[in-house]
Amino acid sequence: MRERTRNHTLVRAVLLASLAFAALTALLIVPDTASAHRFGVDSVNNGQIRYEDYTRFGDAREFGVKEWNKLGSITIR
């Protein structure tokens, strides 16, 4: 019985260490949302935001663009 308890403890410790390692690795590998700006690569060119649209939501996007443009000039920080 003692050997079984020791095995469970070892398995639990290995699983926790693996989970901690996976979480740390994910934090280091997954870039944050502003990483493109850090490397000088982004979608803004001369004050215009560039994008491509290949979805079924084109009508909704067009509506959003029209509403956005009604706001006039705004500052994005």
Secondary structure, 3 states (H helix, E strand, C coil): CHHHHHHHHHHHHHHHHHHHHHHHHHHHHCCCCCHHHHCCCCCEECCEECCCCCCCCHHHHHHHHHHHHHCCCCCCC
